[in-house]
Amino acid sequence: MKHRDSQRSDEMKNDPTSGSDAAAEAENQSEAAAEGSYQREANELRTTVARWQADYENLRRRSAKELLEARQASEADFAKTLLSVLDHFEMALSVDPSQVDAKNILDGVKITYDELTKILQKRGIESFDPVGKPFDPFRHEAIASEPSDKVPPSTVLQTLQRGYCCGDRLLRSAKVKVSAAVS
């Protein structure tokens, strides 16, 4: 038996193809194992990326929904504060005109104006009147001009309609009359 095993061993040593076949087969198995490993890793990465994409889409949808809800809540809150002003207008419209004089009407308008101004101020909305200030095309809209030797050219002479800001944000430009050089 020993003789046969040694003979086979000698044959393998003498056979040039048997060693290279074994090496090639081992190499093929190694490549197949590596390729399988790469495929598993690629599949895992695809799955991970798909999960991340789904998470991102869910986050994007949830954020958009929350933003919309916050905006609607803010608008509803602001509208709720304006209801008292609307109540004043309804009371004024329900009064018999023959029973009210001009002073009472003016007093009612003044009360309504003051309440609306107070509501806007609580929300950070302020009016501005630029009379006497240099014309600023970013904050003022020139409606008219008038020659004047009392102030430098391009100075606001009169505010025709107040401007409004909310913090640093301009809501509406002031409509103004601007001075021009006397010719």
PyMOL commands that set and color helices and strands:
alter all, ss='L'
color gray80, all
select helices_A, chain A and resi 2-14+16-94+97-99+102-122
alter helices_A, ss='H'
color red, helices_A
select strands_A, chain A and resi 125-128+140-147+156-161+163-166+169-172+174-180
alter strands_A, ss='S'
color yellow, strands_A
deselect
rebuild
show_as cartoon
